[in-house]
Amino acid sequence: MARRTQSRFIFEIVENSRVFRHQFFANGSRRADCATCESRVPASEPYNHHWRNDIKNNRSYCIQLGSEEKQILKTIEDQAIEEFILCDGSITARTNDFLLDSGIDAVPQLLRFLSFGTDKLEASVGFYVDVKKERMYYESSPLNIENHLDIGEAVDMIFSMLLEKISNYVLLHHKVPLEACVIRRMKVTVKRFCHSPKSKSIPVSKLPLQYQVKNAAECLERGSNKLSSDLIKLVETYINQEEPGRPIPLTLKVNLYSFRVCSTSKELYVVPHLLSGDDVDNTPTFIIQTDVVGGFQGLLEVRNIRKFLKVDSQDRVFECRQCQSHFVDRVHFALHKQIACGRNFMVWSMDKDAIELHENCLPLPKEYFKYEWVGLASKRN
């Protein structure tokens, strides 16, 4: 029942500058300011100038894809590669470090890479576990990921539930704790549901789960009578053609917000992009949706921005009626229900001395991924 980090995000005017601060709290008391989020710009500049250098300063959650990486994605699609193997190449087993590195960095990085150009991913994770003189393979059931900003939470949930299942299994059948197990290899299975080539526009992705559970926003569909299409086009043109020093159109009477992820705590939060109306209740308000490389996808209209921005109180405990697990985080509870309490997780017994042979493998470049991933192709060139 881990609690989400409690934080506060504020703007302060200091002389002629506007300063954005991210402050951490524990038990209601302020503990520290986040050094990676703090940003200072002239007070007269638009709010989005606080974040426009995130990629250059290595503070962005978005990934960067060059022509070589896009060619790898094309190869993955052409060869229908859905399985990816990661091994711990160290001489001595280091299960804890391997799981930590893969859960926090390697697997989320792979999934973010694979999410480019997709409507959603369907992902499962499997661990090869050596315990005593046996080798077991434990695999999660597939989990749908419909927004790249949910990848970190999804991987965390899958890893936690897998390790809990393994711990219970080895304690029951082998009378040993999880610490007696050695894990040096894992397999990630990913089905990519790519954008339809016949579609003329890129569909707007769903909100991240953290904001879905608030039910505070709804998608603004083209052709609706809620707002004029001219205003929508003006907003999209402004976003797609933003340039330093370019004046804000006087007719752009909207408030725009965007998602941002803290580089230190990995918290997801919403920041202002452009505020042109003081009347919060009557000024059209939108969330800007972007893909995993930061490309503009569309707009989501927010009906109640105060509720949307308000941090969830964590004084309520949610109980799963199926398995009686308890959660204080609604996102974790939603993922837990989506994966059906882990009831469909599988375990296989393997021959410890068996050797797996795979033809037509695709090693992913370590220069980009940092980890030695190998894709297992199901089609020949």
Protein Blocks (a to p, Z undefined) as FASTA:
>chain_A
ZZcdddddddddehjaccddddddeehiafbdcfklpccddfkbcfklmmmmmmmnopaf
bdcddfklmmmmmmmmmnopabdcdddfbfbdcfklmmmmmmmmmmmmmmmmmmgopabd
cddddddddehjbccdddddddddfbfklmmmmmmmmmmmmmmmmmmmmmmmnopafklp
ccfbdcdddddddddfkbmbdcdddddfklmmnopaccddehiakbcfklmmmmmmmmmm
gcehiacdfklccddddddddfklopacdddfbdcbfblmlgccddddddfkopafbdcd
dfblmlmmpccdfkbccddfklopacfbfklmmmmmmnonolmpccddddfkbccddehi
acddfklnopacddddfbdZZ
